[in-house]
């Protein structure tokens, strides 16, 4: 509807090329971040794993800290 004629007289401008590219870049980075966090913290949020179980590394810690 942007760029077309509207019966009420509201005629919005089309966004510039720079803003179209910037909005797609920011939108894609937002979704990449959301999906990354879902992969990392999804089981904890869904109750499939406890938050205190760690990140999966099983190295032995020395008792002489």
LUMRO-613782 format. One record per residue: residue number from 1; residue in one letter; chain; y, x, z of N, C-alpha, C, O in turn. Coordinates in nm, 4 decimals. Example, Ala and Ser with C-alpha at 12.3 -4.5 7.8 and 13.67 -1.06 7.14 Angstrom:
REM residues 2
1,A,A,-0.5690,1.3190,0.7800,-0.4500,1.2300,0.7800,-0.3300,1.3200,0.7800,-0.3319,1.4236,0.8465
2,S,A,-0.2250,1.2850,0.7080,-0.1060,1.3670,0.7140,0.0030,1.2900,0.7870,0.1138,1.3409,0.8039
This chain:
REM residues 65
1,X,A,-0.1176,0.0804,0.0000,0.0000,0.0000,0.0000,0.1259,0.0860,0.0000,0.2349,0.0370,-0.0293
2,X,A,0.1110,0.2138,0.0327,0.2288,0.3001,0.0316,0.2755,0.3186,-0.1118,0.1954,0.3467,-0.2009
3,X,A,0.4018,0.3031,-0.1330,0.4563,0.3200,-0.2666,0.4650,0.1900,-0.3435,0.5385,0.1831,-0.4420
4,X,A,0.3934,0.0868,-0.3032,0.3984,-0.0415,-0.3722,0.5129,-0.1269,-0.3192,0.5779,-0.0916,-0.2208
5,X,A,0.5358,-0.2366,-0.3841,0.6423,-0.3267,-0.3411,0.5849,-0.4255,-0.2403,0.4756,-0.4787,-0.2597
6,X,A,0.6578,-0.4492,-0.1345,0.6158,-0.5402,-0.0293,0.7104,-0.6593,-0.0297,0.8305,-0.6414,-0.0504
7,X,A,0.6604,-0.7799,-0.0077,0.7474,-0.8977,-0.0149,0.8630,-0.8960,0.0852,0.9668,-0.9570,0.0594
8,X,A,0.8477,-0.8282,0.1977,0.9557,-0.8281,0.2966,1.0627,-0.7243,0.2655,1.1631,-0.7163,0.3363
9,X,A,1.0433,-0.6457,0.1622,1.1417,-0.5443,0.1276,1.1124,-0.4088,0.1892,1.1891,-0.3146,0.1690
10,X,A,1.0028,-0.3964,0.2641,0.9649,-0.2693,0.3248,0.8937,-0.1843,0.2213,0.7844,-0.2196,0.1771
11,X,A,0.9532,-0.0740,0.1824,0.8975,0.0141,0.0803,0.8850,0.1556,0.1364,0.9790,0.2341,0.1242
12,X,A,0.7711,0.1905,0.1977,0.7574,0.3235,0.2577,0.7436,0.4318,0.1506,0.6975,0.4058,0.0395
13,X,A,0.7839,0.5521,0.1860,0.7695,0.6670,0.0970,0.6267,0.7190,0.1032,0.5591,0.7020,0.2047
14,X,A,0.5806,0.7814,-0.0028,0.4540,0.8524,0.0008,0.4761,0.9841,0.0739,0.5799,1.0476,0.0552
15,X,A,0.3808,1.0267,0.1569,0.3976,1.1549,0.2262,0.3907,1.2704,0.1266,0.3241,1.2620,0.0234
16,X,A,0.4608,1.3775,0.1600,0.4581,1.4956,0.0750,0.3216,1.5628,0.0747,0.2392,1.5390,0.1630
17,X,A,0.2987,1.6467,-0.0251,0.1700,1.7147,-0.0392,0.1401,1.8007,0.0828,0.0260,1.8060,0.1288
18,X,A,0.2420,1.8681,0.1354,0.2235,1.9557,0.2511,0.1746,1.8760,0.3722,0.0887,1.9230,0.4468
19,X,A,0.2292,1.7552,0.3920,0.1896,1.6737,0.5064,0.0507,1.6134,0.4878,-0.0218,1.5936,0.5853
20,X,A,0.0133,1.5844,0.3642,-0.1218,1.5349,0.3394,-0.2254,1.6425,0.3726,-0.3268,1.6143,0.4364
21,X,A,-0.1991,1.7649,0.3293,-0.2917,1.8753,0.3570,-0.2964,1.9048,0.5063,-0.4038,1.9269,0.5621
22,X,A,-0.1797,1.9053,0.5714,-0.1741,1.9334,0.7145,-0.2480,1.8260,0.7938,-0.3187,1.8577,0.8895
23,X,A,-0.2326,1.6997,0.7554,-0.3012,1.5931,0.8293,-0.4527,1.6028,0.8120,-0.5264,1.5780,0.9073
24,X,A,-0.5005,1.6381,0.6935,-0.6447,1.6540,0.6729,-0.6981,1.7737,0.7508,-0.8082,1.7679,0.8055
25,X,A,-0.6212,1.8815,0.7560,-0.6621,2.0004,0.8305,-0.6696,1.9709,0.9798,-0.7667,2.0081,1.0458
26,X,A,-0.5681,1.9046,1.0330,-0.5693,1.8719,1.1757,-0.6787,1.7700,1.2090,-0.7428,1.7803,1.3136
27,X,A,-0.7003,1.6724,1.1216,-0.8059,1.5741,1.1447,-0.9438,1.6373,1.1420,-1.0289,1.6052,1.2249
28,X,A,-0.9665,1.7278,1.0463,-1.0958,1.7951,1.0380,-1.1191,1.8843,1.1594,-1.2296,1.8872,1.2136
29,X,A,-1.0158,1.9574,1.2028,-1.0331,2.0439,1.3199,-1.0587,1.9610,1.4454,-1.1336,2.0041,1.5330
30,X,A,-0.9974,1.8420,1.4557,-1.0226,1.7549,1.5699,-1.1695,1.7127,1.5724,-1.2339,1.7187,1.6772
31,X,A,-1.2230,1.6697,1.4567,-1.3620,1.6260,1.4532,-1.4587,1.7402,1.4741,-1.5626,1.7209,1.5373
32,X,A,-1.4280,1.8605,1.4227,-1.5140,1.9756,1.4485,-1.5185,2.0065,1.5979,-1.6247,2.0380,1.6516
33,X,A,-1.4041,1.9976,1.6651,-1.3999,2.0238,1.8089,-1.4770,1.9174,1.8857,-1.5525,1.9496,1.9774
34,X,A,-1.4587,1.7911,1.8493,-1.5292,1.6827,1.9182,-1.6805,1.6974,1.9017,-1.7553,1.6815,1.9982
35,X,A,-1.7255,1.7275,1.7804,-1.8695,1.7431,1.7582,-1.9247,1.8681,1.8253,-2.0391,1.8688,1.8707
36,X,A,-1.8445,1.9736,1.8320,-1.8873,2.0947,1.9032,-1.9045,2.0652,2.0523,-2.0040,2.1051,2.1128
37,X,A,-1.8069,1.9951,2.1115,-1.8170,1.9630,2.2543,-1.9321,1.8658,2.2802,-1.9970,1.8733,2.3846
38,X,A,-1.9577,1.7754,2.1871,-2.0708,1.6833,2.2033,-2.2025,1.7602,2.2005,-2.2958,1.7268,2.2734
39,X,A,-2.2101,1.8636,2.1160,-2.3322,1.9436,2.1106,-2.3493,2.0223,2.2400,-2.4612,2.0358,2.2896
40,X,A,-2.2401,2.0744,2.2951,-2.2486,2.1542,2.4168,-2.2684,2.0681,2.5424,-2.3512,2.1014,2.6272
41,X,A,-2.1937,1.9586,2.5549,-2.1922,1.8805,2.6783,-2.2548,1.7427,2.6650,-2.2559,1.6668,2.7619
42,X,A,-2.3067,1.7081,2.5482,-2.3628,1.5756,2.5272,-2.4748,1.5394,2.6218,-2.4720,1.4311,2.6803
43,X,A,-2.5748,1.6268,2.6394,-2.6833,1.5910,2.7319,-2.6338,1.5699,2.8753,-2.6888,1.4870,2.9478
44,X,A,-2.5318,1.6432,2.9162,-2.4785,1.6249,3.0517,-2.4078,1.4912,3.0642,-2.4200,1.4233,3.1662
45,X,A,-2.3335,1.4532,2.9602,-2.2632,1.3254,2.9652,-2.3582,1.2070,2.9580,-2.3310,1.1022,3.0166
46,X,A,-2.4689,1.2224,2.8872,-2.5658,1.1133,2.8740,-2.6660,1.1095,2.9883,-2.7494,1.0191,2.9939
47,X,A,-2.6595,1.2057,3.0795,-2.7495,1.2079,3.1935,-2.8848,1.2677,3.1632,-2.9781,1.2499,3.2416
48,X,A,-2.8990,1.3381,3.0522,-3.0267,1.3992,3.0180,-3.0454,1.5354,3.0842,-3.1573,1.5861,3.0922
49,X,A,-2.9366,1.5938,3.1312,-2.9421,1.7245,3.1968,-2.8357,1.7276,3.3053,-2.7280,1.6702,3.2888
50,X,A,-2.8653,1.7940,3.4158,-2.7687,1.8034,3.5243,-2.6658,1.9127,3.4961,-2.7011,2.0160,3.4392
51,X,A,-2.5393,1.8926,3.5345,-2.4361,1.9927,3.5069,-2.4603,2.1260,3.5777,-2.4131,2.2296,3.5307
52,X,A,-2.5323,2.1255,3.6888,-2.5521,2.2489,3.7646,-2.6724,2.3287,3.7165,-2.7033,2.4329,3.7742
53,X,A,-2.7405,2.2829,3.6131,-2.8572,2.3553,3.5637,-2.8219,2.4799,3.4846,-2.9111,2.5583,3.4523
54,X,A,-2.6984,2.5005,3.4530,-2.6586,2.6215,3.3822,-2.6586,2.6027,3.2321,-2.6679,2.4912,3.1808
55,X,A,-2.6480,2.7143,3.1635,-2.6343,2.7115,3.0185,-2.7598,2.7575,2.9471,-2.7554,2.7850,2.8272
56,X,A,-2.8696,2.7665,3.0165,-2.9945,2.7994,2.9505,-3.0330,2.9462,2.9595,-3.1415,2.9820,2.9137
57,X,A,-2.9496,3.0333,3.0165,-2.9900,3.1730,3.0294,-3.0704,3.1879,3.1589,-3.0339,3.1337,3.2632
58,X,A,-3.1773,3.2605,3.1496,-3.2687,3.2736,3.2630,-3.2829,3.4188,3.3068,-3.3938,3.4639,3.3354
59,X,A,-3.1729,3.4922,3.3126,-3.1827,3.6299,3.3590,-3.1813,3.6321,3.5110,-3.1258,3.5434,3.5758
60,X,A,-3.2422,3.7334,3.5651,-3.2518,3.7452,3.7114,-3.1244,3.8071,3.7656,-3.0793,3.9112,3.7178
61,X,A,-3.0673,3.7424,3.8651,-2.9482,3.7949,3.9320,-2.9930,3.8758,4.0534,-3.0830,3.8350,4.1268
62,X,A,-2.9305,3.9881,4.0730,-2.9664,4.0692,4.1894,-2.9035,4.0090,4.3149,-2.7981,3.9456,4.3087
63,X,A,-2.9690,4.0297,4.4278,-2.9224,3.9754,4.5538,-2.8176,4.0663,4.6200,-2.7642,4.0311,4.7252
64,X,A,-2.7880,4.1797,4.5617,-2.6959,4.2753,4.6250,-2.5538,4.2623,4.5680,-2.4931,4.3628,4.5309
65,X,A,-2.5023,4.1438,4.5611,-2.3650,4.1260,4.5108,-2.2657,4.1644,4.6150,-2.1452,4.1562,4.5913
